[in-house]
Amino acid sequence: MRAYLISDNHDSLVGMRLAGIEGVVVHERDEVIEAVDSASKMDDIAILAITEKAAETIPDIMQRLREHGDLPLVVEIPDRHGSKRGSDFLTRYVRDAIGVKME
């Protein structure tokens, strides 16, 4: 099993390739959808990493992939400019998902 990256910029892809992770650079919503569909059909992909900016173009598809529960595991990653999420993202995510407030 391997990981695959869908990125909105070349720098993130180059960095991941140094770690042995292949992928594709996309810019438009249609390109992102095509890349996700293509990666989802690859039998050996266990982790599908997608940059936050690329994921923002397909919120409906990202939600469906998270709810589906099958492989590949979809992970949104920040790009070279850092994360667009707040510093309390994980705490809010846990609270919203299971109703437990973490201190």
N, C-alpha and C positions, 0 to 999 in steps of 0.2 A: 504494500500500500504506500501511496505517496501523497504529497501535497501539491497543490496547483494554485497559482496566483492570478487574479484578475485585477489589474491595476489601471489607474487613470493617468499614471505618469511613468516615464521610462526609468527614472532613478530608483523607484521602489522595485521594479522588476529586476534591474541590474543587481541590487543588493540581495534580493532573494535568490537570484541565480548563483551568487557566490556561496550561498548555503545549499545549493543543489536543488532548488525549487524552480521549476519551469513555470511559464505563464504567458500572458498576453496583455498588451496595452490596448485599452479601449477609451473612447471619449464620448460617444453618443449613446443614448438610451438603447437604440436598436443593437448597437455593437455589444453592449453589456448583456442584453438579453440573449443574444446569439452565443456569447462566450459562456454564460451560465448554463445554457442548454447543452452546449457542446461538452463542457466539463462534467455535467451531471450524467452524461451518457458514457463517460470513461469508467470502465469497471475497476481500475486500479487507483482511483482517487479517493482518499479517505478524508482529507482536509481540503476544503475550498476556501482559501483566503481571498478576501476582496477588500480593496481600500475603501475607506469611509465615503470618499467622494463618488466613487463608482457605485457603491451601494445606495447612495442617496437618490440615484436616478431610477432605481427599481424597488421602492419600498414595499409594494404589494408582493413582489416575487420573493424578496428577502423574508417577509413575514411567513409566506407559505413554506419556504425552505426550512425555517426554524421550527414551524409547527409539525412538519412532516416527520421528523425524527429519524430518518434513514440516512445512510451515508450518501454523499459526503457531509461531514460536519462543516457548517458554514461559520467562518470567523471574520468579523470586520476588523481591519487593522488600520492604524493611522498611517499617513504617508510621511514624507520627509519634513513636512511642516508641523507635525505633531497632531494630536488628537483634537477633534472638534467637540468631544464630549467633556463634560465637567469633571472635576476631580472626584466627585461623589457618584460617578456613574454606576459603579458596581454595587454600592450600597443601595441606591435607588432601584436598581434592577432586581436585586434580591427582595427588597420590600414590596415592589410591585408584583413580582412573580409569586411569592409565597406568603406575603403579608407579615413578614417578620422584620422588625426594626433592629438593625445592627448598630451598636454603639462603638 
